[in-house]
Amino acid sequence: MATSFQSPPPDGRDPLALASEHHRQGRLAQAEALYNTVLRKQPGNGDALNLLGVLNAQQGRLARAQELVAAAIARQPDNPGYRINMASVLAAAGQHDKAVGAYEQAIGLDPTNLSALLNLGGLLVRLDRVIEAEKCFQRTIELDPELAGAYEGLGFALVRQQRKDEALSAFERAVALDPDSPMAQANLGGLYLAKGRHAAAVPCFQKAVALVPGSADLHTNLAVALHAGGALDDALAAYEAALRLDPDNARALGAKGLVLGRLGRATEAAEIFDYDRLLRSKRLGEVPGYASVTAFNEALADHVRRHPSLMADRPGRTTRLGQQTGDLFAEPSGAVRQLDELIREAVAGYFAAEEISSHAFGPRQPERWHIYGWATVLNSGGHQAPHNHPSGVLSGVYYVKLPKVIGAADGSSEGFLEFGRPNEEFGSEPPANLRLIRPEEGLMVLFPSRFWHRTIEYFSDENRISIAFDVTPDS
């Protein structure tokens, strides 16, 4: 659900139109020079300010982009396109609530603006505000019943609400309207796969791959459908095609390891899932600004419990019988700001370790990256279903508060972190290689994002609070 920027079409008659054309064609240096030329002559030109802001956002200069688009809005406060661009910049900067507000302002100015409705719906899905998102997409469909993207968005919102039959109808309608959309085909294939209809999923992904053969993610989707349907040799070939395009693709590499294991190639699989070398733990000592690790954890627990995004049964997540927050690190504050620094220090040490850097499948530090993280609060009987983190490179978890039953002397593994068991999408065959870690308050565990893991259920009146995170490459 990507956002898009708004710009007027070029008319070929003036420097601003020429700059806009350069911009559209990706000639950003020429466009930037011309926008600045226009602004030197007309400092209050709203279109030039707006488009230069868009250009800055595309180059990752989000603070400057925000200043420029804000200046454009000040000149023309009734222009919905400027507010859509502001929302896109804010969303890219992780200021999601403000982005929602900016989209709503654009819709207030133009209730029929399809771009604003679509982008707002997509952002609301990302924020798990799926009922609001559904209303956005339904309104878009009322305005334009032939808009395939609105049905795709509606399908996402319905899937997150576990209304899979309705979602299937939405995705099928999207494909009927735009059969040459690789995204529509992939979304339909993904839902077929989620419903166990592997044979129906395969042609959707084959069509998507044919449309965009350079997409590692689409090759991976095809491979997963083949894998789930038992076509292991074909699945392996598709995973390898994905990895040729993107050698660090966590989802493809993690699933390839499963296929190798099922094909009897245990040595190759074990190298991908090398827990001895690639799984690292670190116990915190002193925490600057806090009398003890215990005091630090108490502050973190309080922050989590008060966090406005904390939600029970968060849609589309693996948490069972518990609550989960949204991203804690978009604008970290309080104890989370200190945790952010501690995570970055641990991540730097992980990537710098010779044992990691020399490993054939050791995670490689992205040139530019950020931390995306969330807290989980489990109740008695709570657990996390098997999963991995396909959008990350390196993942981790920090243990904030644990029930006494975890690690009790009776030898139970209640509440432990288990590695090696894939999700049910890949069948129920018992894994050959499992690794258990007993959580401890103040313990941080780091691992490649491809590693399959789960939290074993526990039974106690006390909560189990942890903060998980991904090192995620910047797009």
C-alpha positions in Angstrom: 0.0 0.0 0.0 2.5 2.6 -1.2 1.7 6.3 -1.0 2.0 8.6 -4.0 2.8 12.3 -4.5 0.6 14.8 -6.3 1.9 17.1 -9.0 0.3 19.1 -11.8 0.9 17.8 -15.4 3.6 19.7 -17.3 2.5 22.0 -20.1 5.9 22.5 -21.7 5.7 26.3 -21.6 7.7 27.5 -18.6 10.6 26.5 -16.4 8.3 25.0 -13.7 6.7 22.8 -16.3 10.1 21.8 -17.7 11.3 21.0 -14.1 8.2 18.9 -13.5 9.0 16.9 -16.7 12.6 16.3 -15.6 11.2 15.2 -12.3 8.7 12.8 -13.8 11.5 11.3 -15.9 13.8 10.8 -12.9 16.3 13.6 -13.8 16.3 14.9 -10.3 19.4 17.1 -10.5 18.0 19.0 -13.4 14.6 19.3 -11.8 16.0 20.6 -8.5 18.1 23.2 -10.3 15.1 24.5 -12.2 12.8 24.5 -9.1 15.4 26.6 -7.3 15.6 28.9 -10.3 11.8 29.4 -10.2 11.9 30.1 -6.4 14.6 32.7 -6.7 12.4 34.7 -9.0 9.1 33.7 -7.3 9.8 32.8 -3.6 6.1 32.2 -2.9 5.4 29.9 -5.9 3.3 27.2 -4.2 3.8 24.6 -7.0 7.6 25.0 -7.0 7.7 24.7 -3.2 5.5 21.7 -3.3 7.4 19.9 -6.0 10.8 20.7 -4.6 9.5 19.3 -1.3 8.5 16.1 -3.1 11.9 15.9 -4.7 13.6 16.2 -1.3 11.4 13.5 0.2 12.3 11.2 -2.7 16.0 11.7 -1.8 15.4 11.0 1.9 15.7 14.6 3.1 12.4 14.5 5.0 12.8 17.4 7.3 13.6 19.7 4.4 10.7 18.2 2.4 8.4 19.0 5.3 9.5 22.6 5.5 9.0 23.1 1.7 5.5 21.5 1.5 4.4 23.3 4.6 5.5 26.6 2.9 3.4 25.6 -0.1 0.4 24.9 2.1 0.8 28.3 3.7 0.6 29.9 0.3 -2.4 27.8 -0.9 -4.1 26.3 2.2 -7.1 25.1 0.1 -4.9 22.9 -2.2 -5.6 19.2 -1.4 -2.7 18.0 -3.4 -0.2 19.8 -1.2 -1.8 18.2 1.9 -1.6 14.7 0.3 2.1 15.3 -0.3 2.6 16.5 3.3 0.9 13.3 4.5 3.2 11.2 2.4 6.2 13.0 3.8 5.0 12.6 7.4 4.3 8.9 6.8 7.8 8.4 5.4 9.2 10.1 8.5 7.2 7.7 10.8 4.9 10.5 12.0 1.8 8.4 11.3 -0.8 10.2 13.3 0.1 13.5 11.7 0.0 11.9 8.3 -3.5 10.6 9.0 -4.5 14.1 9.9 -3.0 15.6 6.7 -4.9 13.1 4.6 -8.1 13.9 6.4 -7.5 17.6 5.8 -7.1 16.8 2.1 -10.3 14.9 2.0 -12.1 17.7 3.9 -11.1 20.0 1.1 -12.0 17.5 -1.6 -14.2 14.6 -0.4 -14.0 13.0 -3.9 -10.2 12.9 -4.0 -9.4 9.2 -4.8 -5.7 9.5 -4.2 -6.2 10.9 -0.7 -8.8 8.2 0.1 -6.6 5.4 -1.2 -3.5 6.6 0.5 -5.3 7.1 3.8 -6.8 3.7 3.6 -3.4 2.1 3.0 -1.8 4.0 5.9 -4.7 3.0 8.2 -4.1 -0.7 7.3 -0.4 -0.3 8.2 -1.6 1.2 11.6 -4.0 -1.7 12.1 -6.9 0.7 12.1 -8.6 -1.7 9.7 -12.2 -0.8 10.3 -11.5 2.9 9.4 -9.4 1.7 6.4 -12.3 -0.5 5.2 -14.6 2.6 5.2 -12.0 4.6 3.1 -11.8 1.9 0.5 -15.6 1.4 0.4 -16.0 5.2 -0.1 -13.4 5.0 -2.9 -15.4 2.2 -4.6 -18.6 4.2 -4.3 -16.9 7.0 -6.2 -15.2 4.8 -8.8 -16.5 1.2 -8.9 -13.9 0.3 -11.6 -10.8 1.3 -9.6 -8.8 -2.0 -9.0 -6.6 -0.5 -6.3 -9.6 0.2 -4.1 -10.6 -3.4 -4.2 -7.0 -4.4 -3.4 -7.0 -2.1 -0.4 -10.4 -3.4 0.7 -9.0 -6.9 0.5 -6.1 -6.0 2.8 -8.5 -4.5 5.4 -10.8 -7.5 5.3 -7.9 -10.0 5.6 -6.7 -8.2 8.7 -10.2 -8.6 10.2 -10.1 -12.3 9.4 -13.0 -11.9 6.9 -11.2 -14.0 4.3 -14.2 -14.9 2.1 -15.1 -11.2 1.7 -11.4 -10.4 1.1 -11.2 -13.1 -1.6 -14.1 -11.5 -3.5 -12.4 -8.1 -3.3 -9.1 -9.5 -4.6 -10.8 -11.4 -7.4 -12.6 -8.2 -8.4 -9.3 -6.4 -8.5 -7.8 -9.0 -10.8 -10.8 -9.0 -13.0 -10.5 -5.2 -13.4 -6.7 -5.2 -13.9 -5.4 -8.7 -14.8 -2.0 -7.3 -15.7 -1.4 -5.8 -12.2 1.3 -7.9 -10.6 0.2 -6.6 -7.2 -3.4 -7.7 -7.7 -2.3 -11.2 -8.9 0.1 -11.5 -5.9 -2.6 -10.4 -3.4 -5.1 -12.9 -4.8 -2.4 -15.6 -4.8 -1.5 -14.8 -1.2 -5.1 -15.2 0.0 -5.5 -18.5 -1.9 -2.4 -19.6 -0.2 -3.7 -18.5 3.2 -6.8 -20.5 2.6 -4.8 -23.6 1.7 -5.7 -23.4 -2.0 -2.1 -24.0 -3.2 -3.1 -25.1 -6.7 -5.1 -21.9 -7.2 -2.3 -19.7 -5.8 0.4 -21.0 -8.2 -0.9 -19.5 -11.5 -1.5 -16.1 -9.8 2.1 -16.0 -8.8 3.3 -17.3 -12.1 1.4 -14.5 -13.8 2.9 -11.9 -11.4 6.4 -13.2 -12.0 5.9 -13.1 -15.8 4.8 -9.5 -15.4 7.8 -8.5 -13.2 10.5 -11.1 -13.6 13.0 -9.0 -11.7 11.1 -9.1 -8.4 12.7 -11.3 -5.8 9.5 -11.1 -3.7 7.3 -12.4 -6.4 9.6 -15.3 -7.1 9.5 -16.0 -3.4 5.7 -16.0 -3.3 5.6 -18.5 -6.2 8.2 -20.6 -4.4 6.1 -20.6 -1.2 3.0 -21.7 -3.1 4.9 -24.6 -4.8 6.5 -25.5 -1.5 3.2 -25.6 0.4 1.8 -27.7 -2.4 4.6 -30.3 -2.1 6.4 -29.4 -5.4 9.7 -29.2 -3.6 12.1 -29.3 -6.5 10.2 -26.6 -8.3 10.0 -24.6 -5.1 13.8 -24.8 -4.6 14.4 -23.5 -8.1 12.0 -20.6 -7.5 13.7 -19.8 -4.1 17.1 -19.8 -5.9 15.8 -17.5 -8.6 14.7 -15.1 -5.8 18.1 -15.3 -4.1 19.9 -14.6 -7.3 18.0 -11.3 -7.5 18.3 -10.6 -3.8 20.9 -12.7 -1.9 19.8 -11.2 1.5 16.1 -12.0 1.1 15.2 -13.3 4.5 12.0 -14.9 3.5 13.4 -16.8 0.5 16.5 -17.9 2.4 14.6 -19.1 5.5 12.1 -21.1 3.3 14.9 -22.5 1.1 16.5 -24.0 4.3 13.2 -25.8 5.0 13.1 -27.2 1.5 16.7 -28.4 1.7 15.8 -30.2 4.9 12.8 -31.9 3.5 14.9 -33.0 0.4 17.4 -34.7 2.7 20.1 -32.1 2.2 20.6 -31.6 5.9 24.1 -30.2 5.9 23.1 -27.4 3.6 20.0 -26.6 5.6 22.0 -26.6 8.9 24.4 -24.0 7.5 21.4 -21.7 6.8 20.1 -22.3 10.3 23.5 -22.2 12.1 22.3 -21.4 15.6 25.7 -22.0 17.1 27.4 -19.2 15.2 24.5 -16.8 14.3 22.4 -16.8 17.4 23.8 -14.3 20.0 22.7 -13.2 23.5 23.7 -10.3 25.6 22.8 -9.4 29.2 22.7 -5.8 30.1 25.0 -4.4 32.8 24.6 -0.8 33.8 22.1 1.4 32.0 23.0 5.1 31.9 20.5 7.2 33.8 19.0 4.3 35.8 20.0 2.9 39.2 19.9 -0.6 37.9 18.7 -2.8 35.1 15.6 -3.6 37.2 14.8 0.1 37.4 15.3 0.4 33.7 12.9 -2.5 33.0 10.3 -1.1 35.3 10.4 2.1 33.3 10.1 0.2 30.1 7.2 -1.9 31.4 5.4 1.3 32.5 6.0 2.8 29.0 4.6 -0.3 27.3 1.5 -0.5 29.5 0.7 3.2 28.8 1.5 3.1 25.1 -1.5 4.4 23.1 -1.0 1.7 20.4 -1.2 -1.3 22.8 -3.9 -3.5 21.4 -5.3 -6.9 22.3 -5.4 -9.5 19.5 -3.7 -7.1 17.1 -4.8 -8.1 13.5 -2.4 -9.9 11.3 0.1 -10.7 14.1 1.3 -13.9 15.7 0.5 -13.0 19.3 -2.1 -15.2 20.9 -3.8 -14.3 24.3 -1.9 -11.1 24.6 -1.5 -7.5 23.5 0.9 -5.8 21.1 2.0 -2.3 20.3 2.7 -0.6 17.1 6.2 0.7 16.3 7.9 2.0 19.5 10.9 3.3 17.7 9.4 5.7 15.2 9.6 8.5 17.8 11.3 6.9 20.8 10.9 8.5 24.2 11.7 7.8 27.8 13.2 4.4 28.5 12.6 3.4 24.9 15.1 6.0 23.7 17.7 4.5 25.9 16.8 1.0 24.7 17.2 2.3 21.1 20.8 3.2 21.9 21.5 -0.1 23.6 20.1 -2.0 20.6 22.2 0.0 18.2 25.3 -0.8 20.2 24.5 -4.5 20.3 23.7 -4.5 16.6 27.0 -2.9 15.7 28.8 -5.5 17.8 26.9 -8.3 16.0 27.7 -7.1 12.5 31.4 -6.5 13.5 32.0 -10.0 14.8 34.3 -12.0 12.6 32.3 -15.1 13.2 29.3 -13.4 11.7 31.0 -11.5 8.8 32.9 -14.6 7.7 29.8 -16.9 7.7 28.4 -17.7 4.2 24.9 -16.9 5.5 25.7 -14.2 8.1 23.5 -11.2 7.9 25.1 -8.2 6.2 24.6 -4.7 7.6 22.6 -2.5 5.2 24.1 0.7 4.1 21.1 2.6 5.6 18.8 1.1 8.1 16.4 1.8 11.0 15.0 -0.1 13.9 11.4 -1.1 13.8 10.2 -2.6 17.1 7.1 -3.5 19.1 6.2 -4.7 22.6 4.3 -7.8 23.4 2.4 -8.3 26.7 1.3 -12.0 27.1 -1.2 -13.3 29.6 -1.6 -16.8 31.0 -1.8 -19.2 28.1 -0.3 -16.6 25.8 2.3 -17.4 23.2 3.4 -16.5 19.7 2.8 -18.7 16.8 5.8 -19.8 14.7 7.0 -17.1 12.3 10.0 -15.2 11.0 10.6 -11.6 10.1 10.9 -11.3 6.3 11.2 -7.5 6.2 14.3 -7.5 8.4 17.9 -8.4 8.1 18.7 -8.9 11.8 16.0 -9.4 14.5 16.1 -9.4 18.2 14.1 -9.5 21.4 14.7 -7.8 24.8 13.0 -9.3 27.9 11.5 -6.6 30.2 9.3 -8.5 32.7 8.9 -12.3 33.1 6.6 -14.5 35.3 8.4 -16.6 37.9 7.2 -19.8 36.2 9.6 -19.2 33.4 12.8 -21.1 34.1 11.4 -22.8 37.2 13.3 -25.6 38.7 10.9 -28.2 37.4 12.6 -28.2 34.0 9.5 -26.8 32.1 10.0 -24.8 29.0 7.0 -22.6 29.6 7.5 -19.2 28.1 10.8 -20.1 26.4 11.9 -18.8 23.0 12.1 -21.7 20.5 14.0 -21.6 17.2 13.5 -24.0 14.3 9.7 -24.6 14.0 8.2 -23.1 10.8 4.6 -21.9 10.5 1.8 -24.2 9.4 2.0 -22.9 5.9 4.9 -25.2 5.3 3.3 -28.3 6.7 3.4 -30.0 10.1 6.5 -32.2 9.6 8.5 -32.0 12.9 11.7 -30.0 12.5 15.0 -31.8 12.8 16.8 -29.1 14.6 15.4 -27.1 17.5 17.0 -24.6 19.8 15.6 -23.3 23.1 16.5 -20.1 25.0 15.3 -19.4 28.5 14.4 -15.8 28.7 15.8 -13.6 31.5 14.9 -10.1 32.5 17.7 -7.8 31.0 18.6 -10.4 28.3 18.8 -9.3 24.6 18.8 -12.0 21.9 19.9 -11.3 18.3 19.4 -13.6 15.3 19.0 -13.5 11.5 15.5 -12.4 10.6 15.0 -15.6 8.5 15.2 -17.8 11.6 11.9 -19.4 12.4 10.9 -18.9 16.0 8.0 -19.0 18.4 7.2 -18.3 22.1 6.0 -21.4 24.0 2.8 -20.8 26.0 3.0 -20.4 29.8 0.5 -20.4 32.6 0.7 -17.8 35.3 -1.2 -14.8 36.7 1.8 -12.6 35.8 2.4 -10.9 32.5 5.3 -11.7 30.2 6.6 -8.4 28.6 9.2 -8.3 25.8 10.2 -5.9 23.1 11.0 -7.4 19.7 12.8 -5.5 16.9 14.1 -5.7 13.4 17.0 -4.0 11.7 15.2 -3.0 8.5 16.9 -1.6 5.4 15.7 1.9 4.4 13.8 1.8 1.1 
